[in-house]
Amino acid sequence: MYLQKLLLTNFKNFHEVEIEFSEKINCFVGNNGMGKTNLLDAIYYLSFCKSYFNLMDSQNIKHNESFFVIQGTYVKDDNSENVYCGLKQNQKKQFKLNKKEYSRLADHVGYFPLVIVSPDDSEIIIGGSEIRRKFVDSIISQYDKVYLDNLINYNKLVFQRNSLLKRFAESRTYNKENLEIWDEQIVPLGNEIHKKRSEFVDNFKPVFEKYYKFISLNNEKVGLEYNSQLSGNDFKKLLSDNVEKDRMLQYTSTGIHKDDLVFMFDGFPAKKFGSQGQQKSFIIALKLAQFDLLAEIKKFKPVILFDDVFDKLDHLRVEQIIKLVSDNNFGQIFITDTEMQRINNVFEKVKSEHKIFNVDNGAIIMSNV
Amino acid sequence: MNTFSSKLLEDAVNQFAKLPGVGKKTAIRYVLHILKEDNVQVMDFGNTIMRLREEIKFCKNCHNISDNEICEICSTNSRDKSLVCVVEDIRDVIAIENTNQYNGIYHVLGGVISPMDGVGPSDLNISTLIDKVRNREIKEIVLALKTTIEGDTTCFYIFKKLKEYELNVSTIARGIAIGDELEYTDEITLGKSIINRVPYSGVHA
């Protein structure tokens, strides 16, 4: 699957452009504020029906215009497929596949799978544990619907259990039996989710490590560990052992809602000790591993968007990444960068089919043939 | 909205606005409508509400809303008193009665367990259900509660309470709605329907 042609009208800073892409690697090069990332965002729109960066659709319309249109032509299994996304000021977004409008946008998501790597993703390393749980959950949910349902129910049960703990504290009462009805329902769901997350990490870890090794030229040892209170402990016992503590805190202090993924560099937590370049390499390896899993589930290769990923990486790593993604295991790639020189240097060394586009304030010029 | 020309009007509007689903604007519409009606009708309206509150009874047996000490369903001889259907409130009784498929009696809980709404087991009519089981010849209890976390939790609680007694506890079937296409059924419902499949017992079972 690949995006063959993109047509933009009044999208962000583009008035009207039409671009034909390479089946492999496409680079958008230009200075800050020229619209490189906007191009990636347009491609993101075609896969997810929304912007990656700005959730207010109307703010993606070019200033002083009343509508935007994004159109893409994909080639999927040798068939040509047209996607249309249009928004008029103050009207409902229109989304069409081959001229047929979707009644539910969610039906389109996943049809043209896509993985994006952007500077915002550093949150996965430095942010709170809920971001990492979300990362894991969103991948598992894509292939396991029951998992998502279990997770939603688990969260509702924990919410009710917490409400009960608050009631106990407010009324200065305690009823063991009332608390246990919640515990007994939480335990099987928690165990099931824990099992699924462990399985996921077991599958994900080797893929991730393989990619990191390749990018870092084997120089660093990274680790990824699933950290859960449930590992090696009986969940039911955890809950009953912590009743006193939970009553004091007025919330449930043990369970899979406290899980975390721990990232390590040479045995130390990446959150505290990784350099910016290392953290960036880490995220790229994570996303490439996510790509692998997605490709396996969907049976074809998702599009990858690299937004400004080469910044802060040394040229060796940049070369490794390009080498990696020009491989046949990967599909179509889109890259943005500010340095034309860097991009040219890379492609002198790594021979791969590619196109380079100069992005200059809403105009796009192809700079290689 | 707080500049009413009359205190009486304002009070009436505020009373109506207390009703679920009624905002200030709708409340004004209702009050102005009442003002247009003739005296007798409005008196009738007011009296009905007052009598409702004063004279309404809850069935001593099943806690359903009733005009008498024992409700009509509980006092019907032909009803099977050994079969008890546990429901949340009177709306569920009405719904099940409308099916014409049930000939047992009911037990109205008055809600479901939900700590976030401040409802615990002791706020519901659960102890009287246990008493009923202990004292009388109940052969089967049918749990007919909503399929939410709170409904399921309430079923679970009652089930645990009834464990020590010898009787059948069943729950209404959940799965694909009649007349539905399989392909449009959500995955969770369809998945559960497959897991909890039932023996086929002939046409229109």
Interface residues (C-beta under 8 A of the other chain):
Chain A: K145 V146 D149 N153 K156 L157 F159 Q160 R161 S163 L164 K166 R167 N175 E177 N178 I181 W182 E184 Q185
Chain B: I113 S114 P115 M116 G118 G120 P121 I149 E150 D152 T153 F156 Y157 K160 E187 I188 G191
